[in-house]
């Protein structure tokens, strides 16, 4: 597959995944809400974990999930969604 085709596929798939900006809900606790039409229930949870970890890594830290809630999607109507609360711990 050519590079342009791979890039186009990635852009299309990424357009169907979304997350709200990370929100600080307490002194050191954050909230992330993510959804995706392509990743399914388990995949959207993994996507949320990865986004939380990426957010903390950008700050030189690592994510520790303190709570999560998932809602299963309805095919063609509503994508699955995950809501994560997490803290950014110091990196080892």
C-alpha positions in Angstrom: 0.0 0.0 0.0 1.3 3.4 -0.9 2.1 6.0 1.7 -0.7 8.3 0.5 -3.3 5.5 0.8 -2.2 4.7 4.3 -2.3 8.3 5.3 -5.8 8.7 3.8 -7.1 5.6 5.7 -5.6 6.9 9.0 -7.3 10.3 8.5 -10.6 8.7 7.7 -10.5 6.4 10.8 -9.2 9.2 13.0 -12.2 11.4 11.9 -14.5 8.8 13.4 -12.7 8.8 16.8 -13.1 11.7 19.1 -12.2 12.8 22.6 -13.0 15.9 24.6 -10.1 17.9 26.0 -8.7 16.6 29.3 -10.4 18.5 32.1 -9.0 19.0 35.6 -11.7 18.0 38.1 -9.7 18.2 41.3 -6.2 19.4 42.4 -4.5 16.4 40.8 -7.3 14.5 39.1 -8.3 14.7 35.5 -11.2 13.6 33.3 -11.1 12.3 29.7 -14.1 11.3 27.6 -13.4 9.4 24.4 -15.6 7.8 21.8 -15.1 5.9 18.5 -17.3 4.4 15.8 -14.5 2.1 14.7 -12.9 0.7 17.8 -15.8 -1.0 19.5 -16.4 -1.1 23.3 -13.0 -2.6 24.2 -11.1 -0.5 21.6 -12.5 2.8 22.8 -11.4 2.0 26.4 -7.9 1.3 25.1 -8.0 4.5 23.1 -9.0 6.4 26.2 -6.2 4.8 28.3 -3.6 5.7 25.6 -4.8 9.3 25.4 -4.6 9.7 29.1 -1.1 8.2 29.2 0.0 10.4 26.2 -1.4 13.5 28.1 0.6 12.7 31.2 3.8 11.8 29.2 3.7 15.2 27.6 4.1 16.5 31.2 6.9 14.1 32.0 4.6 11.9 34.1 2.6 8.7 33.7 -1.1 8.1 34.0 -2.8 6.1 36.8 -6.5 5.5 36.2 -8.6 6.1 39.3 -12.0 5.4 37.8 -13.8 4.6 34.6 -17.2 4.3 33.1 -18.1 2.9 29.7 -21.3 3.1 27.7 -21.8 0.5 25.0 -22.7 2.0 21.6 -25.6 1.3 19.3 -24.4 0.5 15.8 -25.1 3.3 13.4 -26.7 5.5 16.1 -24.3 6.2 19.0 -20.7 5.2 19.3 -19.3 3.5 22.4 -17.9 6.0 25.0 -15.5 5.8 27.9 -15.0 8.3 30.7 -11.7 8.0 32.6 -10.6 9.8 35.7 -6.9 9.7 36.2 -3.9 11.2 38.0 -0.5 11.9 36.6 2.1 10.3 38.8 5.9 11.0 38.7 7.7 8.8 36.2 10.1 6.2 37.8 
